[in-house]
Amino acid sequence: MQRQAALARDMPLKLWAIVDEAAVRRVVGGREVMREQLDHLQEAAACSNVHLQVIPFDVGSHPGMPGSFVVMNFAEDVGPDVVYLESQAGEIFLEEETDLARYNVVSTHLRAVALSPSASASLIAAVAEDLRPG
């Protein structure tokens, strides 16, 4: 909840999320819970500081398949940029310029193969509608 609040405060954080279509379609917690999650994603994506893109299945293999990561860019007075990785082995923070450059390139490629934010919103809305009763 605190992380969500950071997107709505007076000076909100900027979020650019790129998710695989499987994350949108795989029903977790039941149909109603999943529909509510998708509705919440649509609301968040409507905010000007949030960009949400979905990588569709028909793209096939893409450079994000080895696992998720977060590139965190900070203002100079806060600290250096960092790549955050979470795995079964634990959390890893990468700060080397070569690592940052590699993950920034991957991010660029993922943005290029993903649906546009508006097409992503349409896909999420359609999946949510399919989960509505009746």
N, C-alpha and C positions, 0 to 999 in steps of 0.2 A: 504494500500500500504506500510505503514511503517513496519507493521508486516511481510509482505512478503519480504521486503528488508532485514530484520534481518536474513532470511534464506540464503541470497546470499552474505552477506558482507565478509570481509577478514577472520574473525573468526566467522563463522555462528553459529547460534543457532541450536541445535539438536531438531528435532521434530519427535515424534512417535505418529501418529494419527490412531485411530481405529474408524471406522464409520460403522453404520448399512447399510445393502444393500439398505434400503429404501432411504437413503440420496443420493445414486448413481442413483437410478431408478426414484425417484419422480421428474417429470419435473417441474421445477420452472423457470418462466420467458420465457417460450416457448422453442421449440425444439432446435433452433439455439443457444440460450443463454446457455441452459443446455449442449449442445454438446461442446461449447467453455469452459465451466466450467470443464467438464470432461477431455478435452484435456489439460487444465491447470493443473489439478490434476496429470495427467500422466507425464507431464514435471517436476513438483515439486517432484514427487515420484522417478524420475530418479536420483535425487541428492543424493550424498552419506550421507548427514546429515539428510535425510528425509526418514522415514519408514512409509508406509501407508498400513493398513490392513483393509479389509472389512469383517464384520461378515455377513455371508450369511443367507438368510431367513431359510434355512433348519436346521440351528442350533436350531431353536425354541427359547424358553425362555433363556435369559442369564443375568448375573449380572449387565449389563449396562442399562437394560431397564428402571429403575426408572428415569434416566435422565443423561444428559451429565455432565462431569466434566473434569477438567484439573489438573494434578499433575505437579507442577512446581518445578524442582530441580535446586538449585542455587549453585554456588561455595561458599565456606565458607565465603569469604570476602564480598559477596553480601548480604547474609541473609539466614534465615532458609527456608527449603522447605515449600511449601504452596499448599493446594488444593483449587482450585477456582471453585465455583458453581454459575451458573446464573439461576435465576428463575423469575417467575412473581412477586415475593416479593422483588426482587433486587439481588444484588451481595453479595456473601458470601465468605469469606476467612477463611479456617480452618488451624490452625497451631499446634494443639495438636498432640502429638506423636500417640495417639490411632487413631485419624482421619487419619493421614498420613498412618499409618500401614494398616488400613481398605481399603483405596482407592488404596494403592499399591497392596494389595491382589486382589482387583477387577480388576485392570489393568493387572495383571498377568493372571488371568482367561480369560479376554477378548482376550489377545494376543494368548492364547492357543486355543480358539474356533474360532478365525478369520482365514480367508484364509491367506496363506503366502503372503509376499509382491509381489512376482512374480505372484501368482494366482490372487491376488487382482488387479494387473495391467492389467492382461488379462481380468478380468471381466469388469473393467472400460472401457477398449478399446472396448470390445464387445458392451457394452451399448451405448457408443459414436457412434460406427458404425451404430447401429440400428437407431440412431437419424439423420443420414445423409440423405439428400434428395435423392429420387429416385431410 
